[in-house]
Amino acid sequence: MNNKYKLLLLAALVITISWATVHFFNHDKRTAKDFAEEFYAIPLPPKTKVG
C-alpha cells in the first residue's frame, strides 16, 4: 500500500474516532436541551404568577 493511502486512511480513522467521541459525550447534553425546549414551550395556566 502506498504511503499516501496509509496517511489518508489514518486521517479518516482519526476523524471518525474523534467525531464518535464528541457525539457520545454530548448526547446527554443534547437530550436535556431537547427536553427543556419542549417543557418550556408548554404555556402556563391562566392566573399563574412566576416569581
C-alpha beads as a LAMMPS data file, in Angstrom:
LAMMPS data file: protein, C-alpha beads

51 atoms
50 bonds

1 atom types
1 bond types

-500.0 500.0 xlo xhi
-500.0 500.0 ylo yhi
-500.0 500.0 zlo zhi

Masses

1 110.0

Atoms # bond

1 1 1 0.000 0.000 0.000
2 1 1 1.273 3.446 -0.867
3 1 1 2.254 5.815 1.954
4 1 1 -0.260 8.370 0.659
5 1 1 -3.127 5.920 1.081
6 1 1 -1.935 4.879 4.533
7 1 1 -1.859 8.517 5.616
8 1 1 -5.326 9.119 4.161
9 1 1 -6.696 6.034 5.895
10 1 1 -5.133 7.077 9.204
11 1 1 -6.565 10.603 8.885
12 1 1 -10.032 9.217 8.139
13 1 1 -9.790 6.890 11.127
14 1 1 -8.714 9.700 13.476
15 1 1 -11.529 11.964 12.264
16 1 1 -14.101 9.180 12.662
17 1 1 -12.964 8.290 16.179
18 1 1 -12.891 11.971 17.191
19 1 1 -16.413 12.567 15.867
20 1 1 -17.739 9.458 17.613
21 1 1 -16.177 10.511 20.919
22 1 1 -17.616 14.030 20.765
23 1 1 -21.017 12.666 19.750
24 1 1 -21.009 10.162 22.634
25 1 1 -20.085 12.689 25.318
26 1 1 -22.547 15.356 24.109
27 1 1 -25.539 13.001 23.932
28 1 1 -26.782 13.757 27.487
29 1 1 -26.466 17.492 26.942
30 1 1 -28.489 17.343 23.716
31 1 1 -31.142 15.169 25.364
32 1 1 -31.507 17.619 28.269
33 1 1 -31.666 20.592 25.904
34 1 1 -34.368 18.959 23.769
35 1 1 -36.418 18.138 26.874
36 1 1 -36.077 21.679 28.239
37 1 1 -37.170 23.205 24.931
38 1 1 -40.287 21.038 24.850
39 1 1 -41.011 21.640 28.549
40 1 1 -40.774 25.441 28.333
41 1 1 -42.881 25.503 25.165
42 1 1 -45.921 24.437 27.218
43 1 1 -47.896 27.546 28.217
44 1 1 -48.586 28.216 31.886
45 1 1 -52.168 28.007 33.167
46 1 1 -54.099 31.267 33.468
47 1 1 -53.541 33.374 36.597
48 1 1 -50.152 31.752 37.260
49 1 1 -47.631 34.068 38.904
50 1 1 -43.967 33.461 38.167
51 1 1 -41.725 34.976 40.762

Bonds

1 1 1 2
2 1 2 3
3 1 3 4
4 1 4 5
5 1 5 6
6 1 6 7
7 1 7 8
8 1 8 9
9 1 9 10
10 1 10 11
11 1 11 12
12 1 12 13
13 1 13 14
14 1 14 15
15 1 15 16
16 1 16 17
17 1 17 18
18 1 18 19
19 1 19 20
20 1 20 21
21 1 21 22
22 1 22 23
23 1 23 24
24 1 24 25
25 1 25 26
26 1 26 27
27 1 27 28
28 1 28 29
29 1 29 30
30 1 30 31
31 1 31 32
32 1 32 33
33 1 33 34
34 1 34 35
35 1 35 36
36 1 36 37
37 1 37 38
38 1 38 39
39 1 39 40
40 1 40 41
41 1 41 42
42 1 42 43
43 1 43 44
44 1 44 45
45 1 45 46
46 1 46 47
47 1 47 48
48 1 48 49
49 1 49 50
50 1 50 51
